[in-house]
Amino acid sequence: MKNKYLTCIIVAMVFTLPFALPAFAGDSMDTYPAYGVNAPSPLADTSDFVLSGTTLTSYTGTDEEVVIPEGVTRINRDAFKGNTTMKRVILPTSCDYIQYAVFSTCTSLEEAVLNCKTITFGNVAIFGTQEVTVYGYP
């Protein structure tokens, strides 16, 4: 009887462990809907992002594709000021507010993926005068 009980526990652990591990790591198994972009891991390098609480105040990196970390709820106006290398920006589902002209000086920006269900813009001119393709806006 003990062997059957032990076998049941082991089988249950084998089938549930792959689903439980991401929860322990703080990551999600989800991807951003329809865009095939994996959700950023909280364990990923976030040293290029300067945060004040959950507000992104500055990005100091030079990546062409910038994935803003999950948990960021606001993006300040000057967060990407003077960035000339970013071509694509991916916002997390947690972001619900973007200040006026936040991407207006990002002269290389071509695409923005907004994975937010609801978002408020400080002003509609968040991209300045350049043409940017926006995906995922509700």
Buried (B, 14 or more C-beta within 10 A) or exposed (E): EEEEEEEEEEEEEEEEEEEEEBEEEEBBEEEBEEEEBBBBBEEEEBEEBBBEEEBBBBBEBEBEEBBBBBBBBBBBBBBBBEBEEBEBBBBBBBBBBBBEBBBBBBEEBBBBBBBBEEBEEBEEEBBBEEEBEEBBEE
